[in-house]
Amino acid sequence: MRLKWLSIVGVWAMLGVIYAGPIYLEVRAEHHGHWAWRIFLWGILTWVAWAPFTPAITWLAQKFSLVGEAWKRNLIVHLPAFLLMSVLHNAAATGITLWIQPFDNMGDSPREFWPRFFGRMKGSFGSDLLVYGAVIGVFYTLDYHRKYREREFLASRLEAQLAQAQLDSLRMQLHPHFLFNTLNSIVGLVRDNKNNAAVNMLVGLSDLLRHTLEHSSRHEVELREEINFIKLYLSIQEVRFSDRLRIEIDIDPRTTKALVPNLILQPLTENALRHGIGRSADSGMVGISSTIQNGHLRLTVYDEGAGLPDDWQLKSSSGIGLANTAARLQQLYDNDHEFDIRNRDGGGVEVVIVIPSRISS
């Protein structure tokens, strides 16, 4: 805080020096006997008098933005604020002028406060408005630069997060157990002379891996692409679980072009399969749904498994996929998202993701 105030005062003092310099040179060329320190001190203090108003101006600029659709409405707040600050600054500047008396010929002008104050008010409205606008402009410039740097930093971290997610996904797809079951299913189909089904399963596995590699550089994809990927994955798992697996996919048509994090559904679907029906000999269901609620996209992945223990918590979970998903959502959407894992009323577990609804252009 102290450094912030020193920076603000320093900038205004520098502007005061720049302002007073030409005035001193002009006065010195026309007259003699003027004291340089008085002119420069007057210029510095007059400009430093804006320092106490600077935090208030920037707060107003942030709270009542003059950028975007609401700028006309926000002018109702800024105009009275500007007039008040202009009056206060002119009062301070008048007091500084009468105290320092920077010019030797000030005896020819009114020495009383009010006549000089009103005279200054008449001539400084335009310059004060320019200063007020300049402070807002500098604030927006610095704020945009800060946000740009934050986005750059976020993008670099997301690159690493996305690469890790892709690696985890690819590792899962190439996991010996997964490949063994897939290849074993293919061999079984061949032995049963179901060659077309075996070929389709091989093609599905190939498409699954190709899809992962082709979309490796994108942070977000349309929901329809993510659903197509999950369908490829589930088509292989259907053969693995045979008649035990039932799949429900309920996608709101309004959400198909909504942007979602790349590979966001795969680890959740894998968890639903592994914990929902993978540990049971009975049949089970895995479902995925999407809808729009209050301007946000709501994704749900659910199963009919045994559910979560009463003391289960995400932080203590050892699942890499869940931890990676939570981290990616936090970095992509900050606090404007929800990520909830809970037991379903009808049995099983559901994972709910709520993110801003942004449509791909």
C-alpha positions in Angstrom: 0.0 0.0 0.0 2.8 2.4 0.9 4.6 1.7 -2.4 1.3 2.2 -4.3 0.9 5.7 -2.7 4.5 6.6 -3.4 4.1 5.6 -7.0 0.9 7.7 -7.4 2.5 10.8 -5.8 5.7 10.3 -7.8 3.8 10.2 -11.1 1.8 13.4 -10.3 5.0 15.1 -9.0 6.7 14.3 -12.3 3.8 15.8 -14.3 4.0 18.9 -12.1 7.7 19.3 -13.0 6.9 18.9 -16.7 4.1 21.4 -16.3 6.1 24.0 -14.4 9.2 23.8 -16.5 7.9 25.7 -19.6 6.1 28.2 -17.4 9.3 29.0 -15.6 11.3 29.5 -18.8 8.6 31.7 -20.2 8.4 33.9 -17.1 12.2 34.1 -16.9 12.5 35.3 -20.5 10.0 38.1 -19.9 10.8 39.2 -16.4 13.6 38.9 -13.9 13.7 38.1 -10.2 11.4 35.1 -10.2 12.3 32.3 -7.9 12.5 28.9 -9.6 11.8 26.9 -6.5 8.5 28.7 -6.0 7.3 28.0 -9.5 8.3 24.4 -9.5 6.9 23.8 -6.0 3.7 25.4 -7.0 3.5 23.2 -10.1 4.3 20.0 -8.2 1.9 20.6 -5.4 -0.9 21.6 -7.8 -0.6 18.3 -9.7 0.1 16.2 -6.6 -3.3 17.5 -5.3 -4.8 15.0 -7.8 -3.2 12.1 -5.9 -5.9 11.7 -3.2 -8.5 11.5 -5.9 -6.7 8.9 -8.0 -7.8 5.8 -6.1 -11.4 7.1 -6.1 -11.3 7.6 -9.8 -9.9 4.2 -10.5 -12.4 2.6 -8.2 -15.3 4.3 -10.0 -13.8 3.2 -13.3 -13.7 -0.4 -12.2 -17.1 -0.3 -10.4 -18.9 1.7 -13.1 -17.1 0.8 -16.3 -17.1 3.2 -19.2 -16.4 0.3 -21.6 -19.2 -1.9 -22.9 -22.9 -1.5 -23.2 -23.4 0.1 -19.8 -21.1 3.1 -20.3 -24.0 5.6 -21.0 -25.8 4.6 -17.8 -22.5 4.7 -15.8 -21.9 8.3 -16.9 -24.7 9.3 -14.5 -22.2 8.3 -11.7 -19.0 9.6 -13.3 -20.2 13.1 -14.1 -21.2 14.2 -10.5 -18.1 12.5 -9.2 -16.0 14.5 -11.7 -17.6 17.8 -10.8 -17.1 17.1 -7.1 -13.4 16.2 -7.6 -12.9 19.2 -9.9 -14.3 21.6 -7.2 -12.1 20.1 -4.5 -9.0 20.1 -6.6 -9.5 23.7 -7.6 -10.0 24.7 -4.0 -6.7 22.9 -3.1 -4.9 24.5 -6.1 -6.2 28.0 -5.2 -5.0 27.6 -1.6 -1.6 26.4 -2.9 -1.3 29.4 -5.2 -2.1 31.9 -2.5 0.3 30.2 -0.1 3.3 29.9 -2.4 2.7 33.0 -4.6 4.8 31.6 -7.5 4.7 34.9 -9.5 6.0 38.3 -8.5 3.1 40.1 -10.2 0.4 38.4 -8.2 -0.3 41.6 -6.4 -2.2 42.7 -9.5 -4.7 39.8 -9.1 -7.3 39.2 -6.4 -5.6 37.9 -3.2 -8.9 36.7 -1.6 -9.7 33.0 -1.9 -13.2 33.0 -3.4 -12.6 35.4 -6.3 -9.5 33.5 -7.3 -11.3 30.1 -6.8 -14.3 31.0 -9.0 -11.9 32.5 -11.6 -10.0 29.2 -11.7 -13.1 27.1 -11.9 -14.2 28.9 -15.1 -11.0 28.2 -16.9 -10.1 24.7 -15.6 -13.2 22.7 -16.5 -11.9 21.3 -19.7 -8.4 20.5 -18.4 -9.8 18.9 -15.3 -12.1 16.7 -17.5 -9.1 15.8 -19.5 -7.2 14.8 -16.4 -10.1 12.7 -15.1 -10.4 10.9 -18.4 -6.7 10.4 -18.6 -6.6 8.7 -15.2 -9.4 6.4 -16.3 -7.6 5.7 -19.6 -4.4 4.8 -17.9 -6.2 2.6 -15.4 -7.9 0.7 -18.2 -4.7 0.3 -20.1 -2.8 -1.1 -17.1 -5.8 -3.3 -16.2 -6.0 -4.7 -19.7 -2.2 -5.3 -19.7 -2.5 -7.1 -16.4 -5.3 -9.3 -17.6 -3.4 -10.0 -20.8 -0.4 -11.2 -18.8 -2.7 -13.3 -16.6 -4.2 -14.8 -19.7 -0.7 -15.5 -21.0 0.2 -17.2 -17.8 -3.0 -19.1 -17.7 -2.6 -20.3 -21.2 0.9 -21.6 -20.5 -0.4 -23.5 -17.4 -3.4 -24.8 -19.4 -1.0 -26.1 -22.1 0.7 -28.2 -19.4 -2.6 -29.2 -17.9 -4.0 -30.2 -21.3 -0.9 -32.1 -22.1 -1.1 -34.0 -18.9 -4.8 -34.7 -19.5 -4.0 -36.0 -22.9 -1.2 -38.1 -21.6 -3.5 -39.6 -18.9 -6.2 -40.2 -21.5 -3.8 -41.9 -23.8 -2.3 -43.9 -21.0 -5.7 -45.1 -20.0 -6.5 -46.0 -23.6 -3.2 -47.9 -23.9 -3.5 -49.4 -20.4 -2.6 -53.1 -20.7 -5.8 -54.1 -19.0 -7.9 -52.0 -21.3 -6.1 -53.3 -24.4 -6.2 -56.9 -23.2 -9.9 -56.8 -22.8 -10.4 -55.0 -26.1 -8.1 -57.4 -28.0 -9.6 -60.4 -26.1 -13.1 -59.3 -27.2 -11.9 -58.9 -30.8 -10.4 -62.4 -30.7 -13.6 -63.8 -29.3 -15.6 -62.1 -32.1 -13.2 -63.6 -34.7 -13.6 -67.1 -33.2 -17.3 -66.7 -33.3 -17.0 -65.7 -37.0 -18.3 -62.3 -36.2 -15.7 -60.7 -38.4 -17.6 -57.5 -39.2 -18.1 -56.9 -35.5 -14.3 -57.5 -34.9 -13.4 -55.1 -37.7 -15.8 -52.5 -36.3 -14.2 -52.8 -32.9 -10.7 -52.4 -34.3 -11.8 -49.3 -36.3 -13.4 -47.9 -33.2 -10.1 -48.3 -31.3 -8.2 -46.7 -34.1 -10.7 -43.8 -34.3 -10.5 -43.3 -30.6 -6.7 -42.9 -30.6 -6.8 -40.7 -33.8 -9.4 -38.4 -32.2 -7.2 -37.8 -29.2 -4.1 -36.9 -31.3 -6.0 -34.7 -33.8 -7.5 -32.5 -31.0 -4.3 -32.5 -28.9 -3.7 -28.7 -29.3 -7.1 -27.4 -28.4 -8.1 -26.3 -24.9 -11.8 -26.3 -25.7 -14.0 -28.1 -28.3 -17.7 -28.1 -29.1 -19.8 -30.4 -26.9 -20.8 -32.5 -30.0 -17.1 -33.3 -30.7 -16.7 -34.3 -27.0 -19.8 -36.5 -27.2 -18.6 -38.1 -30.4 -15.3 -39.0 -28.7 -17.2 -40.5 -25.7 -19.4 -42.5 -28.0 -16.3 -44.0 -29.6 -15.0 -44.9 -26.2 -18.3 -46.4 -25.0 -18.7 -48.4 -28.2 -15.6 -50.3 -27.2 -16.7 -50.7 -23.6 -20.1 -52.0 -24.8 -18.3 -55.0 -26.3 -16.2 -55.5 -23.2 -19.2 -55.4 -20.8 -21.5 -57.2 -23.3 -25.2 -57.0 -22.2 -24.2 -55.7 -18.7 -23.8 -52.1 -19.9 -26.6 -49.7 -20.7 -25.9 -46.3 -22.0 -28.0 -43.2 -21.7 -27.0 -40.0 -23.6 -29.4 -37.1 -23.3 -27.9 -34.0 -25.0 -30.0 -30.8 -25.3 -29.8 -29.7 -28.9 -29.1 -26.1 -27.7 -25.8 -27.3 -26.1 -24.2 -29.1 -29.0 -22.1 -26.1 -30.1 -21.3 -25.0 -26.6 -17.5 -25.0 -25.8 -16.3 -27.4 -23.2 -12.8 -28.3 -22.0 -11.2 -30.9 -24.3 -11.3 -34.5 -22.9 -13.4 -33.3 -19.9 -15.9 -36.2 -20.0 -13.6 -39.1 -20.6 -12.1 -39.5 -17.1 -15.6 -39.0 -15.6 -17.1 -41.7 -17.8 -14.1 -44.0 -17.1 -14.8 -43.5 -13.3 -18.5 -44.3 -13.8 -17.6 -47.5 -15.7 -14.9 -48.6 -13.2 -16.8 -47.9 -10.0 -20.4 -48.1 -11.3 -20.5 -51.5 -12.9 -16.9 -52.7 -13.2 -16.9 -54.1 -9.7 -20.3 -55.8 -10.0 -21.5 -58.8 -11.9 -24.9 -57.2 -12.4 -25.8 -55.0 -15.3 -25.7 -51.2 -14.9 -26.2 -47.9 -16.6 -23.9 -45.0 -17.4 -25.4 -41.8 -18.5 -24.4 -38.4 -19.8 -26.7 -35.4 -20.1 -26.5 -31.7 -20.9 -28.8 -28.8 -20.5 -28.8 -25.0 -20.3 -29.6 -23.4 -16.9 -29.5 -19.7 -16.2 -27.1 -19.0 -19.0 -24.7 -21.8 -17.9 -24.0 -25.2 -19.4 -24.8 -28.1 -17.1 -23.1 -31.5 -17.8 -23.9 -34.6 -15.8 -22.2 -38.0 -15.8 -24.0 -40.6 -13.7 -24.1 -44.4 -13.0 -26.0 -47.0 -11.0 -23.2 -48.3 -8.9 -22.8 -48.7 -5.1 -22.2 -45.0 -4.5 -19.7 -43.1 -2.5 -18.7 -43.8 1.1 -20.2 -41.3 3.6 -16.7 -39.8 4.4 -15.6 -39.5 0.7 -14.1 -36.2 -0.3 -12.6 -35.0 -3.5 -9.4 -33.7 -1.8 -8.6 -37.1 -0.3 -9.5 -39.0 -3.5 -6.6 -40.7 -5.2 -8.2 -40.4 -8.7 -5.9 -38.6 -11.1 -8.7 -37.9 -13.5 -10.9 -36.1 -10.9 -8.1 -34.0 -9.5 -7.0 -33.0 -13.0 -10.6 -32.2 -14.0 -11.0 -30.0 -10.9 -7.7 -28.1 -11.6 -8.6 -27.5 -15.3 -12.0 -26.2 -14.5 -10.6 -23.8 -11.9 -8.0 -22.4 -14.3 -10.4 -22.1 -17.2 -13.3 -20.5 -15.4 -11.9 -19.3 -12.1 -14.8 -19.2 -9.6 -17.5 -19.1 -12.3 -18.1 -22.9 -12.3 -19.3 -25.8 -10.3 -17.8 -29.3 -9.9 -19.8 -31.5 -7.7 -19.6 -35.3 -7.1 -22.4 -36.8 -5.0 -24.6 -39.9 -4.5 -27.7 -40.0 -6.6 -31.1 -40.3 -5.0 -31.8 -43.4 -6.9 -28.5 -45.0 -6.3 -25.1 -44.6 -7.8 -23.0 -41.5 -8.3 -23.4 -38.4 -10.4 -20.8 -35.8 -11.4 -22.2 -32.4 -12.2 -20.2 -29.7 -14.0 -21.6 -26.2 -14.5 -19.7 -23.8 -16.7 -20.5 -20.6 -18.6 -22.3 -21.3 -21.8 -20.2 -20.0 -24.7 -21.2 -20.9 -28.2 -18.5 -21.6 -30.8 -18.5 -19.0 -33.5 
